[in-house]
Amino acid sequence: MRSPARRIDITYGGWGQDGHIAYNQARRHPFSSLSLDDLRNCSVRVQDNNLDTIIALAQRTFGCAYQFVPPMSVTLGLKECLSAKKVRLFSDTGAWKQTALRVALFSEPTPEYPMTLLQEHPDALVTATLETATHPVSIHPEWDLGL
């Protein structure tokens, strides 16, 4: 007899420059897109890492020697991460994550930034440094970006 599924108490993790949660990256493939429901239901898996993730890890860890960064990663799916009673995500990498934070806070949920799904969670907390929370667009009102 199979025991009932147990809910996760807390998800601790990081969030990425593309709004990924614990390596649940937005799929950037022109012939294979994901819907929001696909993201919500993704589970434990091995995945290809996006090129920008490889570059970010190479810059922070290996002096930009991208050859040392694994091209794939194992990740819990968003299904597992978001099933937790509490979700706590942290970042301290400044400019790399400024846009992802703003999108997570001010955009409707979108598969392009998986972090936006945290808006649907009853107890999610995203922590960022002041540098990460400060975006160039917010400090340059004179920029006309056509918005």
N, C-alpha and C positions, 0 to 999 in steps of 0.2 A: 504494500500500500504506500502510495506516495504521500509525503507530508505536505501540508499546505504551504504555499509560497510565503516567505517571511519578508516583511517590508524592511527596507534599509532605514536605519535611524538618521544617519547624516552622510551627506556627500561633501567631502572636502576636495578641492581641486583648484586648478588654475583655469584661466580663460585665455584665449589666443587672439592674435592680431586680426584674425578673420572671424572672431566671435565664437570660436569653437570652445566647447566645454570638455575638458579631459580628453583631448584629441578627437572629439566628434566634430570633424571639420566639415565645412560646407563643401559639397562636391562641385568641383569646377570642371565639368566635362560637357562639351557642347551636345553630346548625344545621349547623355544619361543624367538627367536632373532628378532632384529629390523634391517631394512635396513636404509640407509641414507635417502631415501625418506620417510620411516615411521617416522623418527625423524623430518624431515622438516615439515611434515604434522600433527604432534601430536598437539592436542588442549587441552583446559582447561579440567582438570580431577583430580580425586582422585587416588593416586598411592601408592603402597607399597614402603617404603623407603629401600634402600639397607642397609645391615648390617654395612658397613663401614661408611655410613652417620650417622646411629644411634650412633655408637661408637664415631665418631668425635663430634657430638652434645653433647653427654653425657660427654665427656672429657672437652669440652670448657664451658659447662653450669652447669652441675650437679655433678662435681667431679667424673665422670665416672659411675654415677648411671643410667645406660642405661634404667632401668625400668621406668624412668620418661620421656623418649623421646617418642613421639608418633610414632607408627610404620607406620603410613600413613601420607601423606601430600596432600594438594590441591595446584596445580600449574597451572600457565598459560602454555600453550604448547609452543613449539619452534615456531610453526606457528605464534602465536601472538607475542612472543618476537622478532623474527627475521623480522617481518613485520614492525617494527618501523623504522623511518627515521634514528635514531641514536641508537646505543646500547652501554651502558657504564656498565662495570662489574668491581667489586672491590674485593680484597682479602687482608687480613693481617695476615693470619694464618700460615705463614712460611712453615716448613717442610711438613705439611699435603698436600700442594698444589704444591710443586716444580715440580713433574713429570707432573702433569696435565698442568701446564704452558708450559713446554718444548714441550709436545705433541701438544698443541694448536698452538704453534708457528712454529714447525718444521715438523709436520706429515701431510700427506694427510688427508682429511676428513675421519673420521671413526666413526661408530656407538658406538664404545667402549668409545670414548671421544666426547660427543656432542659439546663441545666447539670448536672443529675443524671446525664446520660449520660457525663460525664467519669469516673464511677466505673468504667466499662467500659474505659477507655483505659489502656494499659500505662505511659504516661509523661506524665501531666497534672499541672500545677502551677498552683494558684490562689493569687495573692498579693493580700493585702488589708491595709489600714491597721488599726491597733489599734482605732480608732473603728468601722470596718466590722465587725471581728470581735467587738465587744462588743454583745450584744443585750439590750434591756431585760428580756426574760424571764429571761435568765441572771443578772441582778443584782437581781432582785426575786423571791426564792423565796416570799415571802408572797402573791404573786398566785395566786389559785385560778382557773385557766383551764379547769377541768374535764378536764384531760389525765390 
